[in-house]
């Protein structure tokens, strides 16, 4: 019995470490995204088109080769049910395109650290959606989390001075919208992931969003001129901050629970904060740091005891 508990503990620890690595990679990606959008002035439209198309293609290839022989044709099963296609489109348009676009613009107009904190509010928007659209009664944990998160955001964006915003209004609005779309990114694919592999769902989500976005704005029209730093930055966000981070997160779910994985999300804004200060010259007041810490704590409570 003790040996089984030891093995189980090691398994959960392995899953926790993998989730921690994935969240850290997303944190790195946020800081690099600020460098790409501000220092290299890469347009959001071009970047999102390339990112979604590349990530979708690579993830689907990995999903295809990871399937057992004789079952590889199942990769197209998601298109056999019109309801599944509808949820895939919702996921692709509002979850993926919507979140990437709003998050990019929030960083471009402000900074990666604040944008990451605002996007990190997504669990609150999930709960709010349940309250307003499904008539769910808020719990005590919901109320405490909402109050703490609101206090934290106020401190973050005002530095304690209610007459002044510490980040541009555009960045604030896009950041809040990125939190809303991040909630959609979580909610819309849930039904699909219960039926299909997360790799297949995410791969098709990226590829469909890439095709749709490139119909709107083809990446080969007026592409930006990229130097070595620009190429490395774009490659880091796509390969490491998107594909590798997602694959490691999926792998972590084999060893631990989704609740434990969600708690490690707190590492993402922390890593982005540290990198923004160390490499991007960001300057944060004590009030902003306190506000960010309060928001992270509020979402931690919500993840651990409610969502």
N, C-alpha and C positions, 0 to 999 in steps of 0.2 A: 504493500500500500504506500509506504513512504517513498519507494522507488518510483511509483507511478506519479506521485505528487511532485517529485523532483523533476521528472521528465516533462510533466505538464508546465511546471514553473519555467523551465528552460525554454520550452516552446513559446510560451507567452512572452518571455523576455526577448527572444529572437524576433517575434512579430513586432514588439514595441520598438526595438532598435531599428528595424527596417522602416517602420512608420516614421520614426524620428528622422531618419536619413532622407526619406521622401519629402517630409515637411521642410527640412533644411534646404533641400534643393529648390523647392518652391520659393523659399526666402531669398536664396541667391538669385533666382530668376527675376524676382521683383526689383532687386537693386540693379541688375544688368539691364532690365527693361527701361529703367530711368536713364541709364547711360545711352541706350540705343535711341530712345525717343527725344531726349534733350540734347545730348552732346553730338549725336550723329544726325539728328533731325530726320529720322526715318518716318515717313508718313504712316499713320495707323492703317489706312486702307491696304497699302502694299504689304505691310508686315503681317496683318491678320490673314490675308489671302494666302501668303506663302506658308505661314505657320500652320494653319488648319489643313491645307492640302498636303504638306509634307508629313505632318504628324499622323493624319488619317491614313495615308498610304503605308507608312512604316508600321503602324500599330496593326493594321489589317494583315499585312504580310506576316508579322509575328504571330498573330492569331491563327492564320491559315496553317502555318507550319507547326504550330503547337497542337493542332487537332489530330486525333488518331486517324490512321488510314481508313478510308471508306466513309469518313464523316466530314471530310473537308467541304463537301457541297452544302453542309448545314450553315456555313457562313452567310448564306443568302436567305436563310429561313425567316429572318426578321422582316423581309419584304412580302411574305405570304399572307400576312394579316393586316388589314387596313388600319386597325386600331394601333398596332405596333408601329406602322409607318407614320401615323399621325403623331404619336409620342416621340418618335425619332426626329421628326421635323421640328416639333416644339423644343426638343432638347438641342438640336443643331442651331436653330434660329435664336431662340431666347436664352438658352443656357450657355452655349459655346460662343456664338458670334456676339450676342448681347454682352456677356461677361467680359470677353477679351477686349471688345471695343470700348466699353465704359471704363474698364480698369486701365487700359492704355491711356485714354484721354485724361483720366484722373491723375495719373503719374506725369503725363506730359505737361499739364497745367499746374501741377503742384510738386509733390515728391513721392517717392515709392513707399516710404514709411507710413505716412498718413493715409495714402491710398490703400495700403495693405490692411491697416487697422479698420478702415471704413468697410472694405470688402469682408473683413472678418466678422462683421455683424450679421452675416447671412443666417445663422441659426435663429436669431431674433426675428428675422423676416419670415422664416418658416413657421415659427410659432404664431406670429401675427396673422399669417395667411390662414392658419387653422382656426384662429379666433374669429376672424371676420368672414371667411368663406365657408367654414365647416361648423361654425357656431360652437367651437370647443371652449370650455370654461378655463380661463387662465388659472394656473396653480400658484402657490406661494413662491415657488422657485422662479416662475415666469416674472412675477411682479418684482422680486428682488433683483433679478438679472436685468430687467428693463430699466429699473431705477439706477443701478450701478452703471450700466452701459451709457445711459443718457448723461449722467454726471461725468463719466470719462470722456465722452465725445465733446461735451461743452468745454472741459478743461483743455482737450487736445486742440480744438479749433479756435479757442479764444485766449489761451495762455492765462486764464483767470480774469481777463479783462473783457467783459461782455460787450463793450463798445468797439471791439476790434477783432477781426478774423486773422488768425495766424497763417491760414492758407487761402489761396484765391477762391472766390465763390464758385467758379467753374469747376475747380478741382473737388470741392466739397460736394457739389451736385452730382458730378460724374462718379464720385466715390460712393455716395449713397446708392446710386443706381447700380453700381457694380456689386454692392451687397445684395440688392434685390435680385439681380440676374444670377448671382452666385447661388442664391436660394433656389432659383429655377434650375440651375445646373445640377443641384442635388435632388430635387423633387421629381422632375420630369423623367429621368431615366430609371427611377426605382422599379417601376412595373416591368420594364424591359430587362433589367439586370436579374430580376427574379426568374426570368425565362431563358435568358441567353447569357453567354459569357461576358463579363465586364469588358474584356478586350474587344470582343465583337461589337458590343454596343458603343463603346467609346470610339473605336476605329471608324465605324460607319458614321457616328455623330460628327467627328472631325472631317471626314471625307465629304459628307453631304454639305456641311457648313462651308467647306472650302470651295466646292463646286458652285454653290449658291452665291457665295461672296465674290467669286471670280467672274460670275456672270454680271454682277453689279459693278465690279471694278477689277478687270483682268490685271494680274500682277506683271504681265509683260509690257503693259502700256505705261510709258514714262517711269521706268524703275529708277530708284535712287542710285546715285553713284556711291558704291561701298568701297572703303579702304580696308586694310587688314583688320583693324580694330572693329569696324562695322560688321564684317563677315563673322569674326569671332563672337561678337555680341549676339548677333542674330542666331548663329549656330548654337550658342550656349542656351539661349531661351528655348529654342525648338527641341534640340536633342537632349539636353540635360534637364532644363526646367519644365519641359512638357512630357516628352516621351519616357525618358529614364525615370523621372519622378513618379509618373503614373504607374509604370511597370513595377517599381519597387513597392508602391502603395498597395497594388493588387496582390503582390506576393506576400505582404505583411498580413493580409486578411486570411491567409491560409494558416497562420499560426496564432492569431489573437482575434479579439472581437472588434466589431466596428466601433463600439463605444470607446475602447482604449485607443484605437486609431484616431478617432475624432479629437480626443484630448491632446494628442501630440500636435494638432494644428497650431497650438499656441506658440510653437517654436518658430513658425514661419514669420510672423511679424517681428519677433525678437531678432532673428537673423537679418532681416531686411533693415531693421533699425541700426544694428551694429555696423553693417556694411555701408549704409548710407552715411553714417558719421565718419567711418574710417576711410572710405575711398571716394565718396561723392561730395564731401565737404558740407554735409548737412549740419545744421546747428539747431539743436532742440533745447528749449527752456525746461527747467525742472517741472513746471506745470504740465507741459506736453508729455513728458516722460511719465508723470504720475497718472495723467489722463489715459495714456495708452495702457499702462499697467492695470488700471481699473477696468478698462474694456476687456482686456485679455482675461482677467479674473472673472468678470461677469459671464463671458462666453464659456469659460471653463466650468463654472457652476451649472450653466444651462446644459452643456454637453454631458456632464457627469450625472446630474440628477433628474434631467427632464427629457431632452431630445433623444 
